[in-house]
Amino acid sequence: MIVLKVLKRRRSELGAWLTERGLAHTLCLSVHQLHQDTLRLVEGHATGPCLDAGSGRSPWKPGLEARGVRVFSLDVEDRAGEVDLIADLQDMPEVSDASMGTVLCTQVLEHVPRPWDAVSEIARVLVPGGHLILSVPHLSMLHEVPHDYFRFTRYGLASLLEERGFAVVEMRECGGLVALLSHTASLALMTTLGALPGLRRVVWALNYALLVRAMALVDAAVGMRGLYPCNYVVLAKKDGGRDLR
């Protein structure tokens, strides 16, 4: 138990260190691939106002605002002093009907007990024809325990979205079996050797070169993403012809 507490603390410190330097997406291969696929959708489809639902440390906010997109960050708590709205994604009366052009929701639905209610709320706050940019895990270790409730398949995810008034424009498998295994290796390396005084940047550079960039080539070749996806990244559009309330 003590070891787990120490590792959890080191993981939190590592996340803060990476975020401060704009390197949060370089932690491991699965996170890097997830960032790249999500970034492509954000750059191609995010318009304002944009609700970052379950924003955490708000890693997307600076880039979106630099493009002139107004961003409202929302989370159940403000752990990093970056949240505009404290609210529950499953019931957020703080956000008006049809007030958002885009909702960005990355790696959040697994942490809410009723993701169907969360998706209904997202549909409610989007304008007709507005976009949802969503990512969820399929293969992942337990995290944010005890608030880790679900894993998703492409079929369950499509059903969840379509039943709540969304048309799935694109759904992409992100990261395969190699990315899953290298995630554990990266965490172990960065929370042990990377925690030693003066070594964090050197260990980060080795991790990024060997376990992120080099392993990306291996994962692309033998990762079997269709069978073993780490995550799904989705672009969905709200159907403007349905009453979603």
FIRO-711984 format. One line per 5 residues: number of its first residue (from 1); their letters; for each residue x, y, z of C-alpha. Coordinates in Angstrom, 2 decimals, decimal comma. Example, Ala and Ser with C-alpha at 12.3 -4.5 7.8 and 13.67 -1.06 7.14 Angstrom:
BEGIN
1) AS) 12,30 -4,50 7,80  13,67 -1,06 7,14
//
This chain:
BEGIN
1) MIVLK) 0,00 0,00 0,00  2,82 2,41 0,88  4,54 1,64 -2,44  1,31 2,38 -4,33  0,90 5,70 -2,52
6) VLKRR) 4,48 6,68 -3,35  4,04 5,75 -7,02  0,73 7,64 -7,19  2,39 10,74 -5,75  5,29 10,46 -8,18
11) RSELG) 2,85 10,00 -11,07  1,05 13,19 -10,07  4,33 15,10 -9,76  5,43 13,78 -13,14  2,15 14,86 -14,76
16) AWLTE) 2,54 18,36 -13,37  6,19 18,56 -14,53  5,29 17,47 -18,06  2,27 19,79 -18,27  4,28 22,83 -17,15
21) RGLAH) 6,67 22,19 -20,06  4,02 21,41 -22,65  5,16 17,78 -22,76  2,14 15,96 -21,30  1,59 14,14 -24,60
26) TLCLS) 5,11 12,64 -24,51  4,67 10,49 -21,40  4,24 7,24 -23,31  3,36 5,90 -26,75  -0,39 5,45 -26,15
31) VHQLH) -0,72 9,00 -24,81  1,36 10,39 -27,69  -0,74 8,63 -30,33  -3,95 9,71 -28,61  -2,75 13,31 -28,62
36) QDTLR) -1,81 13,23 -32,30  -5,14 11,80 -33,41  -7,13 14,16 -31,19  -5,06 17,16 -32,30  -5,91 16,45 -35,93
41) LVEGH) -9,63 16,59 -35,13  -9,28 19,65 -32,92  -7,38 21,57 -35,59  -9,80 20,51 -38,30  -13,17 20,82 -36,58
46) ATGPC) -13,14 22,71 -33,27  -15,06 25,98 -33,39  -16,19 28,24 -30,60  -17,56 28,40 -28,12  -15,88 25,14 -27,09
51) LDAGS) -16,65 23,24 -23,90  -13,69 21,21 -22,63  -15,71 18,68 -20,64  -13,63 17,00 -17,98  -10,72 19,30 -18,68
56) GRSPW) -8,30 18,34 -15,89  -5,22 20,52 -16,34  -6,75 22,02 -19,53  -3,97 20,97 -21,94  -6,02 21,91 -25,02
61) KPGLE) -7,02 25,39 -23,92  -3,87 27,38 -24,85  -3,75 26,03 -28,40  -7,45 26,58 -29,01  -7,37 30,11 -27,63
66) ARGVR) -4,33 30,89 -29,77  -6,54 30,07 -32,79  -9,25 32,43 -31,51  -11,56 29,73 -30,15  -13,31 30,67 -26,89
71) VFSLD) -12,90 27,76 -24,44  -14,84 26,97 -21,27  -13,16 24,31 -19,13  -15,42 22,17 -16,97  -14,60 19,54 -14,35
76) VEDRA) -15,96 18,14 -11,10  -13,05 19,73 -9,22  -10,31 22,25 -9,88  -7,08 20,40 -9,14  -4,81 22,69 -11,13
81) GEVDL) -6,49 26,09 -10,89  -7,49 25,96 -14,56  -11,23 25,19 -14,46  -13,88 27,76 -15,43  -16,93 25,72 -14,38
86) IADLQ) -17,20 23,22 -11,54  -19,95 20,85 -12,62  -20,95 17,22 -13,12  -20,86 16,23 -16,78  -23,88 13,98 -16,19
91) DMPEV) -26,01 16,98 -15,15  -24,66 20,45 -15,91  -27,42 23,09 -15,74  -24,59 25,65 -15,54  -24,29 25,28 -19,34
96) SDASM) -27,20 26,54 -21,43  -28,99 24,59 -24,16  -27,46 24,88 -27,64  -24,71 27,21 -26,42  -21,58 25,38 -27,64
101) GTVLC) -20,22 24,93 -31,14  -17,91 22,13 -30,04  -17,56 19,83 -27,06  -14,16 18,30 -26,43  -14,30 15,29 -24,10
106) TQVLE) -11,07 13,29 -23,87  -10,60 10,26 -21,59  -13,52 11,23 -19,36  -16,52 8,95 -20,03  -14,88 5,98 -18,31
111) HVPRP) -14,85 8,02 -15,08  -18,58 8,84 -14,87  -21,05 6,28 -13,49  -23,68 7,13 -16,14  -21,95 7,91 -19,44
116) WDAVS) -25,30 7,81 -21,25  -26,45 10,79 -19,18  -23,18 12,58 -19,92  -23,62 12,09 -23,67  -27,22 13,33 -23,45
121) EIARV) -26,00 16,47 -21,67  -23,30 17,00 -24,29  -25,97 16,76 -27,00  -28,14 19,25 -25,14  -25,48 21,96 -24,90
126) LVPGG) -24,32 21,62 -28,52  -25,83 23,71 -31,29  -27,54 21,72 -34,07  -24,76 20,51 -36,36  -22,13 21,07 -33,63
131) HLILS) -19,26 18,66 -33,21  -18,25 16,35 -30,39  -14,56 15,39 -30,32  -14,35 12,40 -28,03  -11,78 9,86 -26,89
136) VPHLS) -12,29 6,83 -24,64  -10,16 3,84 -23,61  -10,63 0,23 -24,64  -7,49 -1,33 -23,13  -6,20 0,48 -20,08
141) MLHEV) -4,94 -0,19 -16,59  -7,14 0,92 -13,69  -6,68 4,60 -12,94  -8,34 7,36 -10,89  -9,62 4,57 -8,63
146) PHDYF) -12,34 4,22 -7,41  -13,81 6,41 -10,15  -12,96 4,10 -13,05  -16,18 2,52 -14,30  -16,14 1,59 -18,00
151) RFTRY) -14,19 0,50 -21,07  -15,66 0,90 -24,56  -15,77 -1,01 -27,84  -16,38 0,74 -31,16  -19,80 -0,91 -31,36
156) GLASL) -20,94 0,13 -27,89  -19,61 3,62 -28,44  -21,41 4,01 -31,76  -24,66 2,82 -30,19  -24,25 5,18 -27,23
161) LEERG) -23,75 8,19 -29,52  -26,34 7,38 -32,15  -29,10 6,73 -29,59  -28,52 10,22 -28,24  -28,75 12,06 -31,52
166) FAVVE) -25,22 11,98 -32,89  -24,01 10,92 -36,31  -20,56 9,34 -36,10  -18,42 11,04 -38,73  -15,16 9,26 -37,90
171) MRECG) -14,03 6,64 -35,40  -10,38 5,65 -35,24  -8,48 3,01 -33,27  -5,57 4,66 -31,50  -2,59 2,62 -30,34
176) GLVAL) -2,29 -1,15 -30,35  -0,85 -3,95 -28,22  2,70 -2,59 -28,35  1,48 0,82 -27,18  -0,34 -0,83 -24,28
181) LSHTA) 2,76 -2,71 -23,12  5,12 0,21 -23,59  2,80 2,40 -21,48  3,63 0,33 -18,41  7,34 0,42 -19,24
186) SLALM) 7,29 4,21 -19,63  5,48 4,72 -16,34  7,89 2,43 -14,52  10,91 4,21 -15,96  9,64 7,74 -15,38
191) TTLGA) 8,38 7,15 -11,82  11,56 5,39 -10,65  14,72 6,63 -12,36  12,90 9,73 -13,54  12,17 10,70 -9,95
196) LPGLR) 15,84 10,88 -8,99  17,24 14,40 -8,51  18,77 15,77 -11,70  17,85 12,78 -13,85  14,25 13,53 -14,87
201) RVVWA) 15,04 15,34 -18,13  17,64 12,74 -19,20  15,25 9,86 -18,43  12,42 11,68 -20,22  14,60 12,08 -23,34
206) LNYAL) 15,52 8,36 -23,34  11,90 7,35 -22,77  10,67 9,58 -25,60  13,32 8,37 -28,04  13,09 4,65 -27,30
211) LVRAM) 9,65 3,88 -25,87  7,64 6,50 -27,74  9,14 7,32 -31,13  10,91 4,01 -31,83  8,06 1,86 -30,47
216) ALVDA) 5,59 3,77 -32,66  7,12 2,06 -35,68  6,78 -1,35 -34,04  3,20 -0,68 -32,99  2,26 0,40 -36,51
221) AVGMR) 3,66 -2,87 -37,86  2,52 -5,46 -35,32  0,26 -3,68 -32,83  -2,97 -5,15 -34,26  -4,99 -2,02 -33,47
226) GLYPC) -8,17 -3,54 -34,87  -8,10 -6,27 -32,19  -6,20 -4,53 -29,41  -6,96 -0,80 -29,53  -5,76 1,20 -26,55
231) NYVVL) -8,24 4,01 -27,27  -10,84 5,24 -29,72  -10,92 8,79 -31,05  -14,26 9,94 -32,44  -15,67 12,87 -34,36
236) AKKDG) -19,46 13,01 -34,07  -22,00 15,58 -35,26  -25,21 16,52 -33,48  -28,27 15,77 -35,57  -30,00 19,10 -36,02
241) GRDLR) -33,33 17,47 -36,84  -34,01 15,77 -33,50  -35,35 17,03 -30,18  -32,75 15,81 -27,69  -34,28 17,11 -24,48
//
